[in-house]
Each structure stands twice: as C-alpha cells, then as structure tokens.
C-alpha cells in the first residue's frame, strides 16, 4: 500500500483536501441555513440540523489542517473520525429509513455531493497519518509537506 501512496500522491491528496473541505463547509452550511430559515413548509428539523453538524465538522477540520500544532492534529483526526462515523451512520439509516433521515449532506453516503463526504475523511486520515505530514504538526522545525 505504501507503494501507491507516494509523496506526489500524498501532496495531491493534500491539495484536494485544501479545496474540498472549505467548499463542503460552505455548501453544507448554506444548505442547512436555507432549509432552516428560508425553505417554506419545513416541519422536520433533523435533516437541516444534520447538515449543520456536517458543516461544522468540515469547518473545524479545515481550520485544524492549517494550524500546525499537536493539538490541531488531534482535533483533525477527531473531526475526520466523527465525520466518517456520521457519514456511515446517516448514510446507512437513510437507506433503511429514508423518511426519518430526509435529505442531508450525508444521506445515501453523500450522493448529492458525488460521494465526497464518504471519500473525503478517508483521504484526510491518510494525509494526516502520512509520517512527513504528521511531523509538520509535531516537530517545532518547519518542513515542507510530503515530497
């Protein structure tokens, strides 16, 4: 597996994450705000609340990726782990009980977003656990990421 995840691949993953996390934070936040405050006739608040939770997780992960401190690495790993669990749980429940879950960012494993919510935390954990990138968060001397 290490053969596939070469430094250029890890660097590409980092670039994907640098674009996808802020974009999904904005998209999920806008979706939630629209559903909560502007969509007429909303009676079920679970879907917009789940979308707001997703937006918050994306925003936390985005900020924690940028801050190169040990605590930020742990926050990132925690946020991505929570995101993965949320996508799997909400995605599974949306297939089993679609009337309960409704349309959220994570329903059907993120189908409205090209399954990016399912793939993104895996890529993020790979990027965070890559030894050179992990050193960026834990070593006081600055180094360039995955070359």
DOBADO-198277 format. One record per atom (N, C-alpha, C): residue number from 1; residue in one letter; atom name; x, z, y. Coordinates in steps of 0.001 Angstrom, whole numbers, padded with zeros to 6 digits. Example, Ala and Ser with C-alpha at 12.3 -4.5 7.8 and 13.67 -1.06 7.14 Angstrom:
residues 2
seq / type / atom / c1 / c3 / c2
1 / A / N / 013190 / 007800 / -005690
1 / A / CA / 012300 / 007800 / -004500
1 / A / C / 013200 / 007800 / -003300
2 / S / N / 012850 / 007080 / -002250
2 / S / CA / 013670 / 007140 / -001060
2 / S / C / 012900 / 007870 / 000030
***
This chain:
residues 147
seq / type / atom / c1 / c3 / c2
1 / X / N / 000829 / 000000 / -001190
1 / X / CA / 000000 / 000000 / 000000
1 / X / C / 000873 / 000000 / 001254
2 / X / N / 001991 / 000656 / 001183
2 / X / CA / 002902 / 000714 / 002325
2 / X / C / 003394 / -000682 / 002680
3 / X / N / 003429 / -001565 / 001701
3 / X / CA / 003891 / -002918 / 001933
3 / X / C / 002944 / -003680 / 002859
4 / X / N / 001644 / -003440 / 002710
4 / X / CA / 000665 / -004095 / 003573
4 / X / C / 000708 / -003526 / 004988
5 / X / N / 000812 / -002194 / 005084
5 / X / CA / 000825 / -001539 / 006389
5 / X / C / 002235 / -001531 / 006960
6 / X / N / 002658 / -002672 / 007415
6 / X / CA / 003956 / -002814 / 008055
6 / X / C / 003828 / -002404 / 009523
7 / X / N / 004935 / -002155 / 010204
7 / X / CA / 004850 / -001798 / 011625
7 / X / C / 004053 / -002789 / 012477
8 / X / N / 004174 / -004109 / 012281
8 / X / CA / 003329 / -005002 / 013091
8 / X / C / 001834 / -004836 / 012814
9 / X / N / 001480 / -004575 / 011560
9 / X / CA / 000063 / -004352 / 011229
9 / X / C / -000421 / -003065 / 011882
10 / X / N / 000382 / -002013 / 011837
10 / X / CA / 000021 / -000744 / 012462
10 / X / C / -000118 / -000924 / 013972
11 / X / N / 000777 / -001679 / 014572
11 / X / CA / 000693 / -001950 / 016009
11 / X / C / -000607 / -002706 / 016335
12 / X / N / -000962 / -003674 / 015500
12 / X / CA / -002209 / -004422 / 015703
12 / X / C / -003424 / -003499 / 015570
13 / X / N / -003381 / -002596 / 014604
13 / X / CA / -004471 / -001618 / 014443
13 / X / C / -004588 / -000782 / 015716
14 / X / N / -003465 / -000341 / 016254
14 / X / CA / -003481 / 000438 / 017492
14 / X / C / -004096 / -000332 / 018647
15 / X / N / -003807 / -001625 / 018731
15 / X / CA / -004380 / -002446 / 019795
15 / X / C / -005884 / -002622 / 019602
16 / X / N / -006309 / -002785 / 018366
16 / X / CA / -007751 / -002882 / 018076
16 / X / C / -008448 / -001590 / 018492
17 / X / N / -007852 / -000455 / 018145
17 / X / CA / -008445 / 000834 / 018481
17 / X / C / -008490 / 001063 / 019991
18 / X / N / -007460 / 000599 / 020696
18 / X / CA / -007405 / 000770 / 022149
18 / X / C / -008547 / 000045 / 022847
19 / X / N / -009047 / -001007 / 022229
19 / X / CA / -010176 / -001751 / 022803
19 / X / C / -011499 / -001265 / 022224
20 / X / N / -011544 / -001053 / 020906
20 / X / CA / -012825 / -000785 / 020246
20 / X / C / -013402 / 000593 / 020564
21 / X / N / -012574 / 001627 / 020655
21 / X / CA / -013131 / 002955 / 020900
21 / X / C / -013765 / 003092 / 022278
22 / X / N / -013092 / 002680 / 023364
22 / X / CA / -013779 / 002775 / 024660
22 / X / C / -015013 / 001870 / 024733
23 / X / N / -014938 / 000705 / 024121
23 / X / CA / -016065 / -000223 / 024130
23 / X / C / -017266 / 000369 / 023387
24 / X / N / -017023 / 000960 / 022221
24 / X / CA / -018123 / 001575 / 021479
24 / X / C / -018644 / 002828 / 022178
25 / X / N / -017771 / 003577 / 022845
25 / X / CA / -018234 / 004744 / 023603
25 / X / C / -019201 / 004302 / 024697
26 / X / N / -018836 / 003253 / 025401
26 / X / CA / -019700 / 002730 / 026456
26 / X / C / -020995 / 002168 / 025877
27 / X / N / -020895 / 001394 / 024823
27 / X / CA / -022063 / 000769 / 024210
27 / X / C / -023019 / 001803 / 023625
28 / X / N / -022488 / 002740 / 022863
28 / X / CA / -023347 / 003764 / 022253
28 / X / C / -023959 / 004666 / 023313
29 / X / N / -023182 / 004985 / 024355
29 / X / CA / -023714 / 005802 / 025444
29 / X / C / -024833 / 005094 / 026182
30 / X / N / -024633 / 003811 / 026467
30 / X / CA / -025672 / 003035 / 027151
30 / X / C / -026925 / 002928 / 026287
31 / X / N / -026728 / 002727 / 024992
31 / X / CA / -027868 / 002637 / 024076
31 / X / C / -028666 / 003939 / 024088
32 / X / N / -027959 / 005051 / 024020
32 / X / CA / -028611 / 006354 / 023995
32 / X / C / -029353 / 006635 / 025301
33 / X / N / -028702 / 006358 / 026423
33 / X / CA / -029338 / 006588 / 027731
33 / X / C / -030590 / 005724 / 027878
34 / X / N / -030477 / 004462 / 027479
34 / X / CA / -031649 / 003581 / 027557
34 / X / C / -032789 / 004126 / 026693
35 / X / N / -032472 / 004492 / 025436
35 / X / CA / -033513 / 004975 / 024532
35 / X / C / -034124 / 006292 / 025015
36 / X / N / -033315 / 007164 / 025595
36 / X / CA / -033819 / 008462 / 026036
36 / X / C / -034606 / 008399 / 027339
37 / X / N / -034148 / 007573 / 028288
37 / X / CA / -034706 / 007657 / 029633
37 / X / C / -035464 / 006423 / 030113
38 / X / N / -035220 / 005274 / 029518
38 / X / CA / -035810 / 004064 / 030071
38 / X / C / -036713 / 003298 / 029105
39 / X / N / -036563 / 003497 / 027831
39 / X / CA / -037386 / 002781 / 026857
39 / X / C / -038784 / 003399 / 026846
40 / X / N / -039796 / 002587 / 027076
40 / X / CA / -041158 / 003139 / 027103
40 / X / C / -041648 / 003498 / 025691
41 / X / N / -042401 / 004562 / 025612
41 / X / CA / -043081 / 004930 / 024371
41 / X / C / -042205 / 005578 / 023312
42 / X / N / -041073 / 006131 / 023688
42 / X / CA / -040221 / 006781 / 022704
42 / X / C / -040830 / 008127 / 022334
43 / X / N / -041082 / 008300 / 021049
43 / X / CA / -041640 / 009567 / 020566
43 / X / C / -040682 / 010274 / 019619
44 / X / N / -039749 / 009538 / 019070
44 / X / CA / -038774 / 010112 / 018145
44 / X / C / -037417 / 010159 / 018843
45 / X / N / -036926 / 011358 / 019078
45 / X / CA / -035676 / 011517 / 019818
45 / X / C / -034446 / 011599 / 018928
46 / X / N / -034617 / 011586 / 017610
46 / X / CA / -033468 / 011658 / 016708
46 / X / C / -032531 / 010452 / 016861
47 / X / N / -033023 / 009212 / 016853
47 / X / CA / -032101 / 008078 / 016995
47 / X / C / -031266 / 008102 / 018273
48 / X / N / -031863 / 008335 / 019455
48 / X / CA / -031011 / 008356 / 020642
48 / X / C / -030044 / 009530 / 020675
49 / X / N / -030436 / 010649 / 020081
49 / X / CA / -029523 / 011797 / 020034
49 / X / C / -028353 / 011494 / 019108
50 / X / N / -028624 / 010855 / 017972
50 / X / CA / -027533 / 010456 / 017078
50 / X / C / -026602 / 009446 / 017761
51 / X / N / -027159 / 008538 / 018535
51 / X / CA / -026333 / 007579 / 019280
51 / X / C / -025510 / 008294 / 020348
52 / X / N / -026076 / 009312 / 020986
52 / X / CA / -025330 / 010089 / 021979
52 / X / C / -024185 / 010850 / 021325
53 / X / N / -024432 / 011378 / 020131
53 / X / CA / -023363 / 012059 / 019389
53 / X / C / -022249 / 011066 / 019061
54 / X / N / -022628 / 009872 / 018618
54 / X / CA / -021619 / 008842 / 018318
54 / X / C / -020820 / 008501 / 019563
55 / X / N / -021486 / 008327 / 020694
55 / X / CA / -020793 / 008001 / 021948
55 / X / C / -019814 / 009105 / 022333
56 / X / N / -020228 / 010345 / 022157
56 / X / CA / -019355 / 011478 / 022476
56 / X / C / -018132 / 011493 / 021576
57 / X / N / -018329 / 011252 / 020294
57 / X / CA / -017201 / 011218 / 019351
57 / X / C / -016236 / 010092 / 019724
58 / X / N / -016772 / 008930 / 020083
58 / X / CA / -015919 / 007805 / 020477
58 / X / C / -015129 / 008132 / 021737
59 / X / N / -015761 / 008802 / 022679
59 / X / CA / -015088 / 009160 / 023921
59 / X / C / -013997 / 010203 / 023673
60 / X / N / -014298 / 011202 / 022871
60 / X / CA / -013303 / 012227 / 022531
60 / X / C / -012106 / 011587 / 021829
61 / X / N / -012368 / 010709 / 020883
61 / X / CA / -011279 / 010033 / 020167
61 / X / C / -010447 / 009185 / 021121
62 / X / N / -011096 / 008482 / 022035
62 / X / CA / -010383 / 007642 / 022998
62 / X / C / -009414 / 008471 / 023829
63 / X / N / -009903 / 009579 / 024373
63 / X / CA / -009063 / 010438 / 025210
63 / X / C / -007944 / 011066 / 024381
64 / X / N / -008268 / 011527 / 023180
64 / X / CA / -007259 / 012189 / 022341
64 / X / C / -006178 / 011222 / 021870
65 / X / N / -006503 / 009941 / 021712
65 / X / CA / -005482 / 008954 / 021345
65 / X / C / -004423 / 008823 / 022437
66 / X / N / -004846 / 008963 / 023672
66 / X / CA / -003958 / 008728 / 024812
66 / X / C / -003033 / 009915 / 025069
67 / X / N / -003509 / 011108 / 024826
67 / X / CA / -002727 / 012320 / 025098
67 / X / C / -001790 / 012575 / 023923
68 / X / N / -000516 / 012507 / 024159
68 / X / CA / 000480 / 012637 / 023091
68 / X / C / 000942 / 014084 / 022931
69 / X / N / 000030 / 014912 / 022492
69 / X / CA / 000310 / 016333 / 022227
69 / X / C / -000181 / 016660 / 020824
70 / X / N / 000412 / 017650 / 020177
70 / X / CA / -000035 / 018009 / 018819
70 / X / C / -001523 / 018333 / 018738
71 / X / N / -002052 / 019074 / 019708
71 / X / CA / -003472 / 019414 / 019660
71 / X / C / -004341 / 018154 / 019753
72 / X / N / -003885 / 017152 / 020513
72 / X / CA / -004657 / 015913 / 020641
72 / X / C / -004682 / 015146 / 019319
73 / X / N / -003584 / 015219 / 018571
73 / X / CA / -003557 / 014573 / 017255
73 / X / C / -004604 / 015206 / 016349
74 / X / N / -004658 / 016544 / 016376
74 / X / CA / -005638 / 017250 / 015547
74 / X / C / -007060 / 016954 / 015998
75 / X / N / -007276 / 016873 / 017301
75 / X / CA / -008605 / 016525 / 017816
75 / X / C / -008984 / 015119 / 017346
76 / X / N / -008031 / 014193 / 017414
76 / X / CA / -008291 / 012812 / 016970
76 / X / C / -008656 / 012771 / 015495
77 / X / N / -007876 / 013450 / 014673
77 / X / CA / -008144 / 013467 / 013235
77 / X / C / -009509 / 014099 / 012964
78 / X / N / -009822 / 015172 / 013666
78 / X / CA / -011123 / 015808 / 013507
78 / X / C / -012270 / 014912 / 013949
79 / X / N / -012102 / 014246 / 015091
79 / X / CA / -013149 / 013355 / 015596
79 / X / C / -013375 / 012185 / 014646
80 / X / N / -012291 / 011594 / 014146
80 / X / CA / -012427 / 010461 / 013233
80 / X / C / -013006 / 010888 / 011893
81 / X / N / -012652 / 012063 / 011424
81 / X / CA / -013222 / 012574 / 010174
81 / X / C / -014719 / 012836 / 010343
82 / X / N / -015090 / 013436 / 011478
82 / X / CA / -016503 / 013672 / 011771
82 / X / C / -017247 / 012343 / 011877
83 / X / N / -016617 / 011373 / 012552
83 / X / CA / -017229 / 010047 / 012688
83 / X / C / -017461 / 009402 / 011324
84 / X / N / -016448 / 009467 / 010458
84 / X / CA / -016577 / 008859 / 009125
84 / X / C / -017701 / 009526 / 008345
85 / X / N / -017741 / 010853 / 008385
85 / X / CA / -018810 / 011578 / 007690
85 / X / C / -020177 / 011219 / 008277
86 / X / N / -020257 / 011124 / 009610
86 / X / CA / -021517 / 010772 / 010258
86 / X / C / -021992 / 009383 / 009893
87 / X / N / -021076 / 008429 / 009901
87 / X / CA / -021440 / 007050 / 009545
87 / X / C / -021931 / 006991 / 008098
88 / X / N / -021215 / 007661 / 007196
88 / X / CA / -021620 / 007635 / 005789
88 / X / C / -022951 / 008343 / 005571
89 / X / N / -023143 / 009488 / 006220
89 / X / CA / -024386 / 010246 / 006054
89 / X / C / -025571 / 009516 / 006689
90 / X / N / -025428 / 009144 / 007954
90 / X / CA / -026532 / 008463 / 008639
90 / X / C / -026792 / 007097 / 008011
91 / X / N / -025720 / 006392 / 007654
91 / X / CA / -025885 / 005085 / 007015
91 / X / C / -026635 / 005181 / 005703
92 / X / N / -026285 / 006167 / 004889
92 / X / CA / -026970 / 006356 / 003605
92 / X / C / -028424 / 006763 / 003819
93 / X / N / -028651 / 007729 / 004720
93 / X / CA / -030026 / 008172 / 004982
93 / X / C / -030877 / 007060 / 005589
94 / X / N / -030254 / 006182 / 006377
94 / X / CA / -031025 / 005090 / 006973
94 / X / C / -031462 / 004063 / 005931
95 / X / N / -030733 / 003987 / 004842
95 / X / CA / -031156 / 003107 / 003751
95 / X / C / -032222 / 003772 / 002889
96 / X / N / -032092 / 005092 / 002697
96 / X / CA / -033041 / 005821 / 001853
96 / X / C / -034326 / 006188 / 002592
97 / X / N / -034205 / 006532 / 003878
97 / X / CA / -035351 / 006966 / 004684
97 / X / C / -035297 / 006326 / 006067
98 / X / N / -035480 / 005017 / 006155
98 / X / CA / -035338 / 004344 / 007453
98 / X / C / -036305 / 004832 / 008524
99 / X / N / -037469 / 005301 / 008103
99 / X / CA / -038449 / 005769 / 009074
99 / X / C / -038012 / 007071 / 009741
100 / X / N / -037166 / 007849 / 009091
100 / X / CA / -036693 / 009114 / 009654
100 / X / C / -035504 / 008874 / 010590
101 / X / N / -034565 / 008065 / 010185
101 / X / CA / -033331 / 007854 / 010940
101 / X / C / -033548 / 006920 / 012127
102 / X / N / -034286 / 005863 / 011945
102 / X / CA / -034525 / 004917 / 013029
102 / X / C / -033287 / 004072 / 013337
103 / X / N / -033279 / 003486 / 014532
103 / X / CA / -032182 / 002600 / 014941
103 / X / C / -031165 / 003398 / 015748
104 / X / N / -030043 / 003681 / 015131
104 / X / CA / -028954 / 004383 / 015798
104 / X / C / -027707 / 003520 / 015707
105 / X / N / -026644 / 003974 / 016344
105 / X / CA / -025364 / 003273 / 016253
105 / X / C / -024879 / 003255 / 014801
106 / X / N / -025153 / 004320 / 014072
106 / X / CA / -024625 / 004451 / 012714
106 / X / C / -025610 / 004021 / 011630
107 / X / N / -026830 / 003577 / 011972
107 / X / CA / -027777 / 003203 / 010916
107 / X / C / -027243 / 001991 / 010153
108 / X / N / -027564 / 001957 / 008897
108 / X / CA / -027080 / 000897 / 007992
108 / X / C / -025569 / 000695 / 008124
109 / X / N / -024857 / 001801 / 008295
109 / X / CA / -023388 / 001808 / 008383
109 / X / C / -022859 / 001003 / 009565
110 / X / N / -023624 / 000961 / 010645
110 / X / CA / -023179 / 000272 / 011850
110 / X / C / -023423 / -001219 / 011853
111 / X / N / -024473 / -001658 / 011203
111 / X / CA / -024753 / -003096 / 011074
111 / X / C / -024929 / -003775 / 012438
112 / X / N / -025537 / -003074 / 013410
112 / X / CA / -025737 / -003669 / 014735
112 / X / C / -024421 / -003911 / 015465
113 / X / N / -023372 / -003267 / 015018
113 / X / CA / -022061 / -003371 / 015659
113 / X / C / -021034 / -004015 / 014723
114 / X / N / -021516 / -004843 / 013835
114 / X / CA / -020619 / -005558 / 012920
114 / X / C / -019863 / -004645 / 011975
115 / X / N / -020461 / -003534 / 011611
115 / X / CA / -019871 / -002527 / 010721
115 / X / C / -018602 / -001901 / 011291
116 / X / N / -018335 / -002109 / 012568
116 / X / CA / -017175 / -001498 / 013203
116 / X / C / -017221 / 000029 / 013122
117 / X / N / -018389 / 000679 / 013279
117 / X / CA / -018414 / 002131 / 013131
117 / X / C / -017956 / 002626 / 011746
118 / X / N / -018079 / 001789 / 010730
118 / X / CA / -017628 / 002159 / 009392
118 / X / C / -016127 / 001928 / 009227
119 / X / N / -015634 / 000844 / 009786
119 / X / CA / -014234 / 000452 / 009624
119 / X / C / -013319 / 001198 / 010602
120 / X / N / -013820 / 001415 / 011796
120 / X / CA / -013013 / 001993 / 012868
120 / X / C / -012372 / 003342 / 012527
121 / X / N / -013106 / 004314 / 011963
121 / X / CA / -012436 / 005588 / 011668
121 / X / C / -011362 / 005456 / 010583
122 / X / N / -011561 / 004533 / 009645
122 / X / CA / -010518 / 004313 / 008640
122 / X / C / -009250 / 003774 / 009288
123 / X / N / -009413 / 002789 / 010159
123 / X / CA / -008255 / 002246 / 010873
123 / X / C / -007599 / 003314 / 011739
124 / X / N / -008425 / 004121 / 012395
124 / X / CA / -007891 / 005187 / 013244
124 / X / C / -007092 / 006211 / 012462
125 / X / N / -007584 / 006599 / 011299
125 / X / CA / -006840 / 007566 / 010475
125 / X / C / -005548 / 006962 / 009948
126 / X / N / -005583 / 005705 / 009567
126 / X / CA / -004350 / 005033 / 009136
126 / X / C / -003342 / 005042 / 010272
127 / X / N / -003803 / 004704 / 011477
127 / X / CA / -002914 / 004658 / 012638
127 / X / C / -002365 / 006044 / 012951
128 / X / N / -003215 / 007066 / 012930
128 / X / CA / -002772 / 008426 / 013246
128 / X / C / -001808 / 008984 / 012202
129 / X / N / -002011 / 008632 / 010941
129 / X / CA / -001182 / 009173 / 009870
129 / X / C / 000122 / 008395 / 009664
130 / X / N / 000245 / 007238 / 010303
130 / X / CA / 001483 / 006472 / 010214
130 / X / C / 002609 / 007347 / 010771
131 / X / N / 003700 / 007543 / 010006
131 / X / CA / 004737 / 008503 / 010409
131 / X / C / 005277 / 008310 / 011830
132 / X / N / 005530 / 007098 / 012228
132 / X / CA / 006070 / 006867 / 013573
132 / X / C / 005064 / 007237 / 014663
133 / X / N / 003804 / 006956 / 014426
133 / X / CA / 002786 / 007310 / 015408
133 / X / C / 002552 / 008816 / 015424
134 / X / N / 002606 / 009431 / 014268
134 / X / CA / 002432 / 010881 / 014209
134 / X / C / 003539 / 011578 / 014992
135 / X / N / 004754 / 011042 / 014900
135 / X / CA / 005876 / 011596 / 015655
135 / X / C / 005625 / 011530 / 017162
136 / X / N / 004911 / 010508 / 017606
136 / X / CA / 004603 / 010403 / 019037
136 / X / C / 003833 / 011623 / 019544
137 / X / N / 003014 / 012202 / 018691
137 / X / CA / 002216 / 013356 / 019086
137 / X / C / 002982 / 014671 / 018915
138 / X / N / 003920 / 014716 / 017971
138 / X / CA / 004561 / 015986 / 017638
138 / X / C / 005991 / 016124 / 018136
139 / X / N / 006681 / 015047 / 018436
139 / X / CA / 008054 / 015118 / 018939
139 / X / C / 008050 / 015128 / 020458
140 / X / N / 008858 / 015996 / 021041
140 / X / CA / 008897 / 016035 / 022503
140 / X / C / 009576 / 014804 / 023121
141 / X / N / 010497 / 014162 / 022381
141 / X / CA / 011185 / 012987 / 022904
141 / X / C / 010281 / 011763 / 022771
142 / X / N / 010047 / 011030 / 023856
142 / X / CA / 009170 / 009860 / 023773
142 / X / C / 009804 / 008721 / 022975
143 / X / N / 008988 / 008081 / 022152
143 / X / CA / 009409 / 006927 / 021362
143 / X / C / 008324 / 005886 / 021431
144 / X / N / 008686 / 004669 / 021124
144 / X / CA / 007680 / 003613 / 021117
144 / X / C / 006931 / 003615 / 019781
145 / X / N / 005625 / 003264 / 019796
145 / X / CA / 004821 / 003280 / 018566
145 / X / C / 005178 / 002154 / 017610
146 / X / N / 005003 / 002415 / 016346
146 / X / CA / 005130 / 001502 / 015201
146 / X / C / 005729 / 000129 / 015504
147 / X / N / 007007 / 000020 / 015299
147 / X / CA / 007658 / -001277 / 015498
147 / X / C / 007980 / -001938 / 014211
***
